Amino acid sequence: MNATPALNPAALQEAAKRNLWLHFTRHSSYARADIPMIVRGEGQYVFDQHGKRYLDGLAGLFVSQIGHGRADVAEAGARQASELAYFPLWSYAHPRAVELAERLANYAPGDLNRVFFTTSGSEAVESAWKLAKQYFRLTGQPTRYKVLSRYIAYHGTSHGALAITGLPDIKIPFEPLPPGGVRVPNTNFYRAPAFVADDVTAFGVWAADEIERAILREGPQSVAAVYLEPVQNSGGCFPPPPGYFQRVREICDKYGVLMVSDEIICAFGRLGYIFGSERYGYTPDIITFAKGVTSGYSPLGGMMVSDRLMEPYQHDETTFLHGITFAGHPVSCAVAMANLDVFEKEDLLGNVRANEAAFRATLEKLHDLPIVGDVRGDGYFYGIELVRDKATRETFSADESERLLRGFLSHALFDAGLICRADDRGDPVIQLSPPLTCTQEHFDEIEQILRGVLTEAWSHI
């Protein structure tokens, strides 16, 4: 079979529309328009097939921590592929998986010393649920299977992960899902109930205590785990109120429920620390991770597990009956090690901590626009909530949100040279998570593009 020749731009568009199925995409949107075709990346920017440059304000998909075009990281993968391109972790090991597991254990809080690799975040989330259910069976509590998670939180798209996800619209087409998913309030202080709307600490206590109330409603003997992101992604970057995670930890310990910190997005520098749980001072029983562990140079995910959860699997014939063909892939592990080398050599965690206040301050300049209701987040992870009325915090109707986000903002921001997310999972928001290498010049570029596009958006309302 002869190699397929490279396609010219027109043929590439035709082939994409004929053969490629895009994820989370309305294909009808491209019936009379080109599919955006990104062909190259360099630092904080990516370039399309026409040579136009875009600031990657979403780090791909909360992934590209070190930026694009790092030859040193790519070469680490190539070297590994030439030495050992693939071997499974099913009853075998290889050096790169061992080295990476040790390194991650040294970064992790508490006694989270065991690493179970996957290839994606959804797989990591689902693996943690399977581990929790089997762990409780092994320890004489077989009725524990339910999982609590927050309203409109996103925890993945595989069937198990989707049962944990709190977004109704993306669940309905695939129901019935595995039983056991239970929702609790999120930490969106901008939309807090009236009785705690003026006190963020009281709001945090209420939101955490709602987890206890849910455990009691369901029956503690039926609840296996609580899944929480350090900063909730979906809905637009909800940071935790003061003391929230400490109270949740107390509740989990009180009822014997596992605390899972879903750090698919928040790990590896997004919040200025390797793990987001470190920023907020709590130690979970499991951490799920993916995305930034390789900065997207190769797929990899996994979960960090406490020694306590591993202990029942150390004896007799007990086995965690779960595995993934490409989990802990040698090339991906080598890439992850090189990626973490960049973190340390270039002090990317320090860069985030040194510049996050400036990033926030730059984005908060947008408060003078009538459409901007709230700017929230931490580290290099922010959401800007859009409102119809700033004084009353009135949001947009479903039709207005559709016209605003998909009818105008998504393509207008892209046309202006900024890749970010205009999202209506919850209230309408714009999300930003730029590469960790960004500094003030990039913050200013983001603010200027947003200012121009949001000003025009208001004129269409």
C-alpha positions as CSV (number, residue, x, y, z in Angstrom):
1,M,0.0,0.0,0.0
2,N,1.4,3.4,-1.0
3,A,1.7,6.2,1.6
4,T,-1.2,8.7,1.4
5,P,0.2,12.0,0.1
6,A,-0.3,15.2,2.2
7,L,-3.5,17.0,1.4
8,N,-3.7,20.6,0.3
9,P,-5.9,22.9,2.5
10,A,-9.0,22.5,0.3
11,A,-8.7,18.7,0.2
12,L,-8.0,18.6,3.9
13,Q,-11.3,20.4,4.6
14,E,-13.2,18.1,2.3
15,A,-11.6,15.0,3.9
16,A,-12.3,16.3,7.4
17,K,-16.0,16.9,6.6
18,R,-16.3,13.5,5.0
19,N,-14.3,11.3,7.3
20,L,-13.5,12.9,10.7
21,W,-16.0,12.8,13.6
22,L,-15.2,15.7,15.9
23,H,-15.9,15.4,19.7
24,F,-18.6,17.5,21.4
25,T,-19.2,19.2,18.1
26,R,-22.3,20.2,16.1
27,H,-21.2,19.1,12.6
28,S,-24.0,21.2,11.1
29,S,-22.0,24.3,12.2
30,Y,-19.5,23.5,9.4
31,A,-22.0,22.8,6.6
32,R,-21.1,26.2,5.0
33,A,-17.9,27.0,7.0
34,D,-14.4,25.6,7.3
35,I,-13.4,23.5,10.2
36,P,-10.6,25.3,12.1
37,M,-7.4,23.4,11.2
38,I,-4.6,23.9,13.7
39,V,-1.3,22.7,12.2
40,R,1.5,24.0,14.4
41,G,2.3,25.2,17.9
42,E,5.0,27.4,19.4
43,G,5.2,28.5,23.0
44,Q,1.9,30.0,24.0
45,Y,0.6,30.2,20.5
46,V,-0.8,27.9,17.8
47,F,-1.1,28.5,14.1
48,D,-3.8,27.4,11.6
49,Q,-3.3,26.2,8.0
50,H,-3.3,29.7,6.7
51,G,-0.5,30.8,9.1
52,K,-2.7,32.8,11.4
53,R,-1.6,32.9,15.0
54,Y,-3.8,32.3,18.1
55,L,-3.0,32.7,21.7
56,D,-3.9,29.3,23.3
57,G,-5.8,30.7,26.2
58,L,-7.2,27.2,27.1
59,A,-3.9,25.3,26.9
60,G,-5.5,23.1,24.3
61,L,-8.0,21.6,26.7
62,F,-6.5,22.5,30.1
63,V,-3.5,20.3,28.9
64,S,-0.5,22.2,27.4
65,Q,1.1,23.4,30.7
66,I,4.6,23.9,29.2
67,G,3.4,25.3,25.9
68,H,3.8,24.0,22.4
69,G,6.8,22.9,20.3
70,R,9.1,21.7,23.1
71,A,11.6,19.6,21.1
72,D,13.2,18.3,24.3
73,V,10.0,16.7,25.5
74,A,9.2,15.3,22.0
75,E,12.7,13.9,21.7
76,A,12.3,12.1,25.0
77,G,9.3,10.3,23.5
78,A,11.2,9.5,20.4
79,R,14.2,8.0,22.3
80,Q,11.9,5.8,24.3
81,A,10.0,4.6,21.2
82,S,13.3,3.5,19.7
83,E,14.3,1.6,22.9
84,L,10.9,0.1,23.9
85,A,7.8,1.4,22.1
86,Y,5.3,-0.6,24.0
87,F,4.8,-3.2,26.8
88,P,1.8,-3.7,29.1
89,L,1.7,-3.3,32.8
90,W,-0.3,-6.5,33.1
91,S,1.9,-8.6,35.4
92,Y,5.0,-6.9,34.0
93,A,6.7,-3.5,34.6
94,H,9.1,-1.3,32.6
95,P,11.5,1.3,33.9
96,R,9.7,4.4,32.8
97,A,6.5,3.5,34.6
98,V,8.4,2.7,37.7
99,E,10.4,5.9,37.6
100,L,7.3,8.0,37.0
101,A,5.3,6.3,39.7
102,E,8.1,7.0,42.2
103,R,8.3,10.6,41.2
104,L,4.5,11.1,41.5
105,A,4.5,9.5,44.9
106,N,7.1,11.9,46.1
107,Y,5.0,14.8,44.9
108,A,1.7,13.5,46.4
109,P,0.4,14.4,49.8
110,G,0.1,12.0,52.8
111,D,0.5,8.3,52.0
112,L,-0.7,8.4,48.4
113,N,2.2,6.2,47.3
114,R,0.6,3.9,44.8
115,V,0.0,4.8,41.1
116,F,-2.5,3.1,38.9
117,F,-2.0,4.4,35.3
118,T,-4.7,4.9,32.7
119,T,-4.7,6.7,29.4
120,S,-7.3,9.4,30.1
121,G,-9.2,11.3,32.8
122,S,-12.4,9.5,32.3
123,E,-10.6,6.2,32.7
124,A,-8.9,7.5,35.9
125,V,-12.3,8.6,37.4
126,E,-13.9,5.3,36.5
127,S,-11.0,3.3,37.8
128,A,-11.2,5.1,41.2
129,W,-14.9,4.1,41.5
130,K,-14.2,0.5,40.6
131,L,-11.4,0.5,43.2
132,A,-13.6,2.0,45.9
133,K,-16.4,-0.6,45.3
134,Q,-14.0,-3.6,45.3
135,Y,-12.1,-2.2,48.3
136,F,-15.3,-2.1,50.4
137,R,-16.2,-5.6,49.3
138,L,-12.8,-6.8,50.4
139,T,-13.2,-5.0,53.8
140,G,-16.6,-6.4,54.6
141,Q,-18.8,-3.4,53.5
142,P,-20.2,-4.7,50.2
143,T,-23.2,-2.3,50.3
144,R,-21.1,0.7,49.7
145,Y,-21.3,1.7,46.0
146,K,-22.8,5.2,45.7
147,V,-20.8,8.3,44.7
148,L,-21.5,11.9,45.6
149,S,-20.5,14.7,43.3
150,R,-21.4,18.3,42.8
151,Y,-24.1,19.9,40.6
152,I,-22.9,20.5,37.0
153,A,-19.5,19.1,37.8
154,Y,-17.8,17.2,34.9
155,H,-16.0,14.0,35.7
156,G,-15.8,12.3,32.3
157,T,-17.8,10.7,29.5
158,S,-17.4,6.9,29.8
159,H,-20.5,5.3,31.3
160,G,-19.2,5.0,34.9
161,A,-17.6,8.5,34.8
162,L,-20.8,9.9,33.3
163,A,-22.8,8.5,36.2
164,I,-20.6,10.7,38.4
165,T,-20.8,13.7,36.2
166,G,-23.4,16.3,37.3
167,L,-24.4,17.7,33.9
168,P,-27.9,16.4,33.0
169,D,-27.8,17.4,29.3
170,I,-24.8,15.2,28.4
171,K,-26.2,12.2,30.4
172,I,-29.7,11.9,29.1
173,P,-28.8,10.5,25.6
174,F,-27.0,7.6,27.2
175,E,-29.3,6.6,30.1
176,P,-29.8,4.3,31.9
177,L,-26.3,4.8,33.4
178,P,-24.8,2.8,36.2
179,P,-26.7,3.4,39.4
180,G,-25.2,5.3,42.4
181,G,-24.6,8.9,41.3
182,V,-25.9,11.4,43.8
183,R,-25.6,15.2,43.5
184,V,-24.7,17.8,46.1
185,P,-24.3,21.6,45.9
186,N,-21.3,23.2,44.2
187,T,-19.2,26.1,45.5
188,N,-20.4,28.9,43.2
189,F,-20.5,31.7,45.7
190,Y,-21.7,34.1,43.1
191,R,-25.0,32.1,43.0
192,A,-25.1,31.2,46.7
193,P,-28.4,30.8,48.5
194,A,-29.6,34.1,50.0
195,F,-29.1,33.0,53.6
196,V,-25.3,32.6,53.1
197,A,-24.9,35.0,50.2
198,D,-23.0,37.6,52.2
199,D,-20.6,35.3,54.0
200,V,-18.2,33.1,52.0
201,T,-17.1,31.1,55.0
202,A,-20.7,30.3,56.1
203,F,-21.5,29.4,52.5
204,G,-18.6,26.9,52.5
205,V,-19.8,25.3,55.8
206,W,-23.3,25.0,54.4
207,A,-22.0,23.5,51.1
208,A,-19.8,21.0,52.9
209,D,-22.6,20.1,55.4
210,E,-24.9,19.3,52.5
211,I,-22.5,16.5,51.7
212,E,-23.1,15.1,55.2
213,R,-26.9,15.5,54.8
214,A,-26.7,13.6,51.5
215,I,-24.7,10.8,53.1
216,L,-27.3,10.5,55.8
217,R,-30.2,10.6,53.3
218,E,-28.7,7.8,51.2
219,G,-27.5,5.8,54.2
220,P,-23.8,5.9,55.2
221,Q,-23.6,2.2,54.6
222,S,-24.4,2.7,50.9
223,V,-21.9,5.5,50.1
224,A,-18.5,4.7,48.8
225,A,-16.9,8.0,47.8
226,V,-17.2,11.7,47.3
227,Y,-15.7,13.2,44.1
228,L,-14.6,16.8,44.2
229,E,-12.3,18.9,42.0
230,P,-10.1,21.4,43.8
231,V,-11.6,24.1,41.6
232,Q,-14.7,22.9,39.8
233,N,-14.3,23.3,36.1
234,S,-17.8,23.0,34.6
235,G,-19.9,26.0,35.4
236,G,-16.9,28.3,35.2
237,C,-14.2,27.7,37.7
238,F,-15.7,27.6,41.2
239,P,-12.9,27.8,43.9
240,P,-13.5,26.4,47.3
241,P,-14.6,28.7,50.2
242,P,-12.2,28.8,53.2
243,G,-12.3,25.7,55.2
244,Y,-14.5,23.8,52.8
245,F,-12.2,20.9,52.1
246,Q,-11.2,20.5,55.7
247,R,-14.9,20.1,56.7
248,V,-15.4,17.6,53.8
249,R,-12.5,15.6,55.1
250,E,-14.0,15.5,58.6
251,I,-17.3,14.3,57.1
252,C,-15.7,11.6,55.0
253,D,-13.7,10.3,58.0
254,K,-16.8,10.4,60.2
255,Y,-18.8,8.1,57.9
256,G,-16.0,6.0,56.4
257,V,-16.4,7.5,52.9
258,L,-13.5,7.8,50.6
259,M,-12.5,11.3,49.4
260,V,-11.5,11.5,45.8
261,S,-9.8,14.6,44.6
262,D,-10.5,14.8,40.8
263,E,-7.4,16.7,39.6
264,I,-7.6,15.9,35.9
265,I,-7.5,19.7,35.3
266,C,-6.2,21.0,38.6
267,A,-3.0,18.9,38.9
268,F,0.4,19.7,37.4
269,G,0.6,23.4,38.0
270,R,-2.8,24.7,37.0
271,L,-3.2,26.1,40.5
272,G,0.5,26.7,41.2
273,Y,1.2,23.3,42.8
274,I,1.8,19.8,41.4
275,F,-1.5,18.7,43.0
276,G,-4.4,21.1,43.7
277,S,-5.1,19.5,47.0
278,E,-1.8,20.9,48.3
279,R,-2.9,24.4,47.5
280,Y,-6.0,24.0,49.7
281,G,-4.4,22.0,52.4
282,Y,-6.3,18.7,52.3
283,T,-5.2,15.0,51.9
284,P,-7.7,12.9,49.9
285,D,-7.7,9.1,49.7
286,I,-7.4,9.1,45.9
287,I,-6.2,11.7,43.4
288,T,-7.2,11.2,39.7
289,F,-5.0,12.9,37.2
290,A,-4.3,13.2,33.4
291,K,-3.9,16.2,31.0
292,G,-1.0,18.2,32.4
293,V,1.1,15.2,33.4
294,T,2.5,15.1,29.9
295,S,1.4,18.6,28.8
296,G,-0.4,16.8,25.9
297,Y,2.8,15.5,24.2
298,S,1.4,11.9,24.7
299,P,-1.7,10.6,26.4
300,L,-1.5,9.5,30.0
301,G,-3.7,9.5,33.1
302,G,-4.0,7.6,36.4
303,M,-4.9,7.7,40.0
304,M,-2.8,8.1,43.2
305,V,-4.0,5.8,45.9
306,S,-3.3,5.7,49.6
307,D,-1.5,2.8,51.2
308,R,-4.6,1.9,53.1
309,L,-6.6,1.3,49.9
310,M,-3.7,-0.8,48.5
311,E,-3.3,-3.0,51.6
312,P,-6.1,-5.5,50.9
313,Y,-4.6,-6.2,47.5
314,Q,-1.2,-7.2,48.9
315,H,-2.4,-10.6,50.2
316,D,-3.2,-14.1,48.9
317,E,-5.0,-14.2,45.6
318,T,-6.7,-10.8,45.7
319,T,-6.5,-8.9,42.5
320,F,-7.8,-5.5,41.3
321,L,-9.6,-7.0,38.2
322,H,-9.1,-4.0,36.0
323,G,-6.6,-3.0,33.4
324,I,-6.1,-0.9,30.2
325,T,-4.0,-1.9,27.3
326,F,-2.1,1.4,26.8
327,A,-2.0,2.5,30.5
328,G,1.5,3.5,31.6
329,H,2.7,3.4,28.0
330,P,6.5,3.6,27.9
331,V,6.5,6.6,25.5
332,S,3.9,8.5,27.6
333,C,5.8,7.8,30.8
334,A,9.1,9.0,29.3
335,V,7.3,12.2,28.0
336,A,5.8,12.7,31.5
337,M,9.3,12.6,33.1
338,A,10.6,15.1,30.6
339,N,7.6,17.3,31.1
340,L,8.1,17.3,34.9
341,D,11.8,18.1,34.3
342,V,10.7,21.3,32.5
343,F,8.5,22.1,35.5
344,E,11.5,21.9,37.8
345,K,14.2,23.5,35.6
346,E,12.0,26.4,34.6
347,D,10.1,26.7,38.0
348,L,6.7,26.8,36.3
349,L,5.0,26.4,39.7
350,G,6.8,29.5,40.9
351,N,5.8,31.3,37.7
352,V,2.2,30.6,38.3
353,R,2.3,31.7,42.0
354,A,4.3,34.8,41.1
355,N,1.9,35.9,38.4
356,E,-1.5,34.7,39.3
357,A,-2.4,37.9,41.1
358,A,-1.5,39.9,38.0
359,F,-3.6,37.5,35.8
360,R,-6.6,38.0,38.1
361,A,-6.1,41.8,38.2
362,T,-5.9,42.0,34.5
363,L,-9.1,39.9,34.0
364,E,-10.9,42.0,36.7
365,K,-10.5,45.1,34.5
366,L,-13.3,43.6,32.5
367,H,-15.7,44.3,35.4
368,D,-16.4,47.7,33.8
369,L,-18.2,46.0,31.0
370,P,-22.0,45.6,31.5
371,I,-22.0,42.0,30.4
372,V,-19.3,40.8,32.9
373,G,-20.9,39.6,36.2
374,D,-18.2,37.7,37.9
375,V,-14.5,36.8,37.5
376,R,-13.5,33.8,39.6
377,G,-10.8,31.1,39.9
378,D,-7.3,30.6,41.1
379,G,-3.8,30.1,39.7
380,Y,-4.0,30.1,35.9
381,F,-7.6,28.9,35.8
382,Y,-10.4,31.4,35.5
383,G,-14.0,31.8,34.5
384,I,-15.8,35.0,33.5
385,E,-19.6,34.7,34.0
386,L,-21.7,36.8,31.6
387,V,-25.0,38.4,32.8
388,R,-27.9,40.3,31.3
389,D,-28.1,42.6,34.4
390,K,-25.1,43.2,36.7
391,A,-27.2,44.7,39.5
392,T,-29.6,41.8,39.8
393,R,-27.2,39.1,38.4
394,E,-30.0,38.1,36.0
395,T,-28.6,35.5,33.5
396,F,-29.6,35.0,29.9
397,S,-32.4,32.8,28.8
398,A,-31.6,29.5,27.0
399,D,-32.3,31.1,23.6
400,E,-30.2,34.2,24.4
401,S,-27.3,32.1,25.7
402,E,-27.4,30.0,22.5
403,R,-27.3,33.1,20.3
404,L,-24.6,34.7,22.5
405,L,-22.2,31.8,23.0
406,R,-22.6,29.7,19.8
407,G,-24.0,32.4,17.5
408,F,-21.4,35.0,18.2
409,L,-18.8,34.6,21.0
410,S,-17.2,31.3,20.0
411,H,-16.3,32.3,16.5
412,A,-15.7,36.0,17.3
413,L,-13.1,35.1,19.9
414,F,-11.4,32.7,17.6
415,D,-11.5,35.1,14.7
416,A,-9.9,37.7,17.1
417,G,-7.0,35.3,17.8
418,L,-7.9,33.8,21.2
419,I,-8.6,30.2,21.9
420,C,-10.8,29.9,25.0
421,R,-14.1,28.3,26.0
422,A,-17.5,30.0,25.7
423,D,-19.6,27.6,27.6
424,D,-23.2,27.3,28.9
425,R,-23.0,24.2,31.2
426,G,-24.6,26.2,34.0
427,D,-24.6,29.9,33.5
428,P,-22.9,31.4,30.5
429,V,-19.1,31.7,31.0
430,I,-15.8,32.2,29.3
431,Q,-13.1,30.0,30.6
432,L,-9.4,30.6,30.5
433,S,-6.5,28.3,31.4
434,P,-3.4,29.4,29.5
435,P,0.0,27.7,29.4
436,L,1.9,28.0,32.7
437,T,4.6,29.9,30.8
438,C,2.4,32.9,30.2
439,T,3.3,36.3,31.7
440,Q,1.8,39.8,31.7
441,E,2.1,40.4,28.0
442,H,-0.1,37.4,27.4
443,F,-2.6,38.5,30.1
444,D,-2.9,41.8,28.4
445,E,-3.5,40.2,25.0
446,I,-6.2,38.1,26.5
447,E,-7.9,41.1,28.2
448,Q,-7.7,43.2,25.1
449,I,-9.3,40.6,22.9
450,L,-12.0,39.8,25.4
451,R,-12.7,43.5,25.9
452,G,-13.3,44.1,22.2
453,V,-15.4,41.0,21.6
454,L,-17.5,41.3,24.7
455,T,-18.2,45.0,24.0
456,E,-19.4,44.0,20.5
457,A,-21.4,41.1,22.1
458,W,-23.3,43.5,24.3
459,S,-24.3,45.6,21.3
460,H,-26.1,42.4,19.9
461,I,-28.2,41.8,23.0
